[in-house]
Amino acid sequence: MTIYLIIINFIAFTMFAVDKHRAVTKQRRIPEYALWIVSVIGGAAGSFLGMRACRHKTKHMTFAIGMPVLMFVEIFIIYYFFG
C-alpha cells in the first residue's frame, strides 16, 4: 500500500508540473478529468503539492477547494482502514 501511494502521488505531482509547463508553452494540455482521476485513486496529496509548487489550477474553485477536501478524505480513509 505504501509503495502504491508513493508512486501514485509522484505521478499526480508530475502530471500537474507537466500540465503547467504545457500551459505556459501553449502545447496540448492534460485533460482536467485525467488530473482528477489520478487524484481520486490515491494521488490527492501529490496533486495538491503539485498545485501549490507549480502554482497551477489554484484559481479554479473545483481544484482549490476540492483537492484539499479530497486529500483529507483520503488521509482519513487510509488512517481508518490501514492505520
VOZATI-922560 format. One record per residue (C-alpha): residue number from 1; residue in one letter; chain; x negated, y, z. Coordinates in Angstrom, 2 decimals. Layout:
@nr->NUM&rest->A&kette->A&east->X&north->Y&up->Z
...
This chain:
@nr->1&rest->M&kette->A&east->0.00&north->0.00&up->0.00
@nr->2&rest->T&kette->A&east->-2.80&north->2.43&up->0.87
@nr->3&rest->I&kette->A&east->-4.64&north->1.87&up->-2.39
@nr->4&rest->Y&kette->A&east->-1.40&north->2.38&up->-4.34
@nr->5&rest->L&kette->A&east->-0.73&north->5.68&up->-2.57
@nr->6&rest->I&kette->A&east->-4.27&north->6.91&up->-3.20
@nr->7&rest->I&kette->A&east->-4.05&north->6.05&up->-6.90
@nr->8&rest->I&kette->A&east->-0.54&north->7.46&up->-7.49
@nr->9&rest->N&kette->A&east->-1.37&north->10.69&up->-5.67
@nr->10&rest->F&kette->A&east->-4.60&north->11.08&up->-7.65
@nr->11&rest->I&kette->A&east->-2.60&north->10.57&up->-10.85
@nr->12&rest->A&kette->A&east->0.00&north->13.12&up->-9.74
@nr->13&rest->F&kette->A&east->-2.64&north->15.71&up->-8.86
@nr->14&rest->T&kette->A&east->-4.38&north->15.14&up->-12.19
@nr->15&rest->M&kette->A&east->-1.12&north->15.47&up->-14.12
@nr->16&rest->F&kette->A&east->-0.47&north->18.89&up->-12.60
@nr->17&rest->A&kette->A&east->-4.02&north->20.01&up->-13.34
@nr->18&rest->V&kette->A&east->-3.81&north->18.79&up->-16.94
@nr->19&rest->D&kette->A&east->-0.40&north->20.39&up->-17.45
@nr->20&rest->K&kette->A&east->-1.71&north->23.70&up->-16.10
@nr->21&rest->H&kette->A&east->-4.68&north->23.53&up->-18.48
@nr->22&rest->R&kette->A&east->-2.35&north->22.75&up->-21.38
@nr->23&rest->A&kette->A&east->-0.08&north->25.65&up->-20.42
@nr->24&rest->V&kette->A&east->-2.98&north->28.09&up->-20.39
@nr->25&rest->T&kette->A&east->-4.39&north->26.84&up->-23.71
@nr->26&rest->K&kette->A&east->-0.92&north->26.66&up->-25.32
@nr->27&rest->Q&kette->A&east->-1.10&north->22.93&up->-26.01
@nr->28&rest->R&kette->A&east->1.62&north->20.31&up->-25.81
@nr->29&rest->R&kette->A&east->2.81&north->20.05&up->-22.19
@nr->30&rest->I&kette->A&east->3.61&north->17.16&up->-19.89
@nr->31&rest->P&kette->A&east->7.41&north->16.99&up->-19.55
@nr->32&rest->E&kette->A&east->8.80&north->18.03&up->-16.17
@nr->33&rest->Y&kette->A&east->10.63&north->14.72&up->-15.83
@nr->34&rest->A&kette->A&east->7.27&north->12.91&up->-16.02
@nr->35&rest->L&kette->A&east->5.91&north->15.10&up->-13.23
@nr->36&rest->W&kette->A&east->8.97&north->14.30&up->-11.13
@nr->37&rest->I&kette->A&east->8.84&north->10.56&up->-11.83
@nr->38&rest->V&kette->A&east->5.26&north->10.23&up->-10.64
@nr->39&rest->S&kette->A&east->6.20&north->12.29&up->-7.58
@nr->40&rest->V&kette->A&east->9.23&north->10.17&up->-6.72
@nr->41&rest->I&kette->A&east->7.34&north->6.88&up->-6.93
@nr->42&rest->G&kette->A&east->4.94&north->7.96&up->-4.20
@nr->43&rest->G&kette->A&east->2.92&north->10.85&up->-5.59
@nr->44&rest->A&kette->A&east->4.66&north->13.78&up->-3.93
@nr->45&rest->A&kette->A&east->1.67&north->14.73&up->-1.78
@nr->46&rest->G&kette->A&east->-0.65&north->14.74&up->-4.79
@nr->47&rest->S&kette->A&east->1.88&north->16.72&up->-6.78
@nr->48&rest->F&kette->A&east->2.26&north->19.27&up->-4.00
@nr->49&rest->L&kette->A&east->-1.51&north->19.63&up->-3.68
@nr->50&rest->G&kette->A&east->-1.80&north->19.94&up->-7.47
@nr->51&rest->M&kette->A&east->0.85&north->22.65&up->-7.49
@nr->52&rest->R&kette->A&east->-0.99&north->24.63&up->-4.84
@nr->53&rest->A&kette->A&east->-4.54&north->24.07&up->-6.06
@nr->54&rest->C&kette->A&east->-3.75&north->24.92&up->-9.69
@nr->55&rest->R&kette->A&east->-1.03&north->27.47&up->-8.91
@nr->56&rest->H&kette->A&east->1.27&north->25.61&up->-11.29
@nr->57&rest->K&kette->A&east->5.07&north->25.35&up->-11.16
@nr->58&rest->T&kette->A&east->5.13&north->27.37&up->-7.95
@nr->59&rest->K&kette->A&east->7.76&north->29.80&up->-9.27
@nr->60&rest->H&kette->A&east->10.14&north->27.01&up->-10.33
@nr->61&rest->M&kette->A&east->12.52&north->26.66&up->-7.40
@nr->62&rest->T&kette->A&east->13.13&north->22.96&up->-8.09
@nr->63&rest->F&kette->A&east->9.41&north->22.35&up->-7.66
@nr->64&rest->A&kette->A&east->8.71&north->24.96&up->-4.98
@nr->65&rest->I&kette->A&east->11.44&north->23.59&up->-2.70
@nr->66&rest->G&kette->A&east->11.94&north->20.06&up->-3.97
@nr->67&rest->M&kette->A&east->8.33&north->18.91&up->-3.89
@nr->68&rest->P&kette->A&east->7.66&north->19.70&up->-0.20
@nr->69&rest->V&kette->A&east->11.00&north->18.13&up->0.75
@nr->70&rest->L&kette->A&east->10.18&north->15.01&up->-1.28
@nr->71&rest->M&kette->A&east->6.73&north->14.87&up->0.29
@nr->72&rest->F&kette->A&east->8.18&north->14.92&up->3.82
@nr->73&rest->V&kette->A&east->10.76&north->12.28&up->2.87
@nr->74&rest->E&kette->A&east->8.01&north->10.04&up->1.53
@nr->75&rest->I&kette->A&east->5.89&north->10.58&up->4.66
@nr->76&rest->F&kette->A&east->8.89&north->9.70&up->6.83
@nr->77&rest->I&kette->A&east->9.64&north->6.54&up->4.81
@nr->78&rest->I&kette->A&east->6.02&north->5.40&up->4.92
@nr->79&rest->Y&kette->A&east->5.80&north->6.06&up->8.65
@nr->80&rest->Y&kette->A&east->9.15&north->4.44&up->9.44
@nr->81&rest->F&kette->A&east->8.69&north->1.30&up->7.35
@nr->82&rest->F&kette->A&east->4.92&north->0.83&up->7.39
@nr->83&rest->G&kette->A&east->3.71&north->2.77&up->10.41
